[in-house]
């Protein structure tokens, strides 16, 4: 008996020593990764439009690195505590899901001020308005055909003289917003998807580790305290949709039944058409490779053939829609409407890819729970053994590799939103990492609680403050325009810093004021003659209107809007419009 006890003790000591060594390696590797990303990120050039990434690095991410290191001190203090278990009840999981829905919806209006900052976000609102009225595209009034560019056609289908308009994105995400909008405020869409994602990742974790309640709790904590999850759940971005559909696909895939595989393929069809066709296939590919390695020819062939059909359908979608936009072929040739043309343009304009991707990865890490990176790295032994952990890791790495070549620049984003579709992979890998450190759980439980408290008290307020300040100048500009009482607002975008997306209109131009880009007006006198009559008011922006954006980015700014007003206002005054000034 004593021999067996001694052997067990020796084995336990060896396991604990091995886990402790893994912890030290993880800590060192984590610091090295942060340092490499930081060094690469600070080398991002300040050329347009990459300068936005540069500013995000220095205005947000570097400070978040400092906050993460400071939060580590709180983690060390909490590690002195003792906790026997992290298990939470199913009812608590449901309450967590409800809470995150409420937080995201409330944050939409309190943090992001109810404003769609980027064209990506605006295009969802734009398309959802069209789809909710039973149309795929919306006609542009004939009198606006010659001046359609002034209405802002950025991210619309690239035709020279459109007769109708809709965004160039695939329709899935906007369709979800349209469906939710038929019942409640469409701003509930991403919060609801985020809450359901929490329940789904919990279900996946229970399937993987039915007897280990601690690891499920760890994954849920990492999820609810992820800045990327919380902030993207407040937007109209497609990322919340990508995450839930990928998790649903994985849950069905793991069940491994014919009917669940069929449902997974149906989900894959919709997920591929959410917004860009690349993200869901990149998530699925490693699992198909997993089937190939296992020589599971039937499932592999089923999914492969299914996704070939899915790919053909969605890749042909832009060409069909572009026909509805341009009308008869003689009206306007299509320029880059198909995905092959877009790919050529992206590759031709791709530069500074490695530095931009370094900034993206730094941003990804600094917008997560501070324990995510260490626990992900701790999963390396499981990944080396192959199987599902290897497929999850490859699914996390593959988008980084492909997007470095194809589209390294994400523009605005909370964390690295192009990794949001595979954020479930990262959190499940963290779960595998937690399992690898099983012999140290007595010490790691209080450390995780400390890391969570530090994330809640230090990182979450930082993410909220940074997001609020990023949206504030442009939300203010939009409110100023809406409160002007004008019928039209003509804005000199070249006189502001990143104000291009402020020119956003409803598809039927029923919004007031209708917003126009001054630099895109082809014939000011003809436009003035079209819109002006007694009582019609046109709002023009002064330097004061653009000043908050310049103040936010803290870059040199030549205030020229006011001095250019006489030339801009002349044709409208001559045509009988009343001029208002936006300050």
URCORRA-V754887 format. One record per helix or strand. SS is the DSSP state (a for helix, b for strand). FROM is the first residue (numbers start at 1). TO is the last residue. Records with the same first field share a line. If there is no record, write none. Layout:
SS=FROM-TO / FROM-TO
This chain:
a=2-41 / 51-78 / 90-110 / 119-131 / 142-151 / 172-181 / 188-208 / 213-224 / 227-232 / 239-255 / 258-272 / 278-293 / 297-326 / 339-349 / 353-366 / 372-378 / 380-384 / 388-406 / 417-436 / 438-482 / 493-495 / 500-502 / 518-520 / 524-531 / 543-553 / 565-574
b=138-139 / 156-156 / 159-159 / 164-165 / 167-167 / 334-334 / 488-491 / 514-517 / 537-541 / 578-582
